[in-house]
Amino acid sequence: MSEIRRYIKFYGRVQGVGFRYRAYYAAQSFGVKGWVRNCSDGSVEMEVQGSEESIDKMIMSVEKGTFIVIENMDCRSLPLGDDNGFVIRD
């Protein structure tokens, strides 16, 4: 499967509900690389790299988290990066 990279910004109830940690563990489970961090406007942004299927599964796993409510997502394609894993950024 070919890899893709996406920048995704999540809006809704996504801070203070374990979103970043759930994203970290989901990325580990599905072999997705990249990063996630909170934004000052209350949203969460991430860059993810992997197969389209693994990225979709990761996002669905995060969305199933208790108290997490994703109301909207902005997404755009990016060139592939050289991440070695998935990290939570401050």
Disulfide bonds with the S-S distance in Angstrom:
none
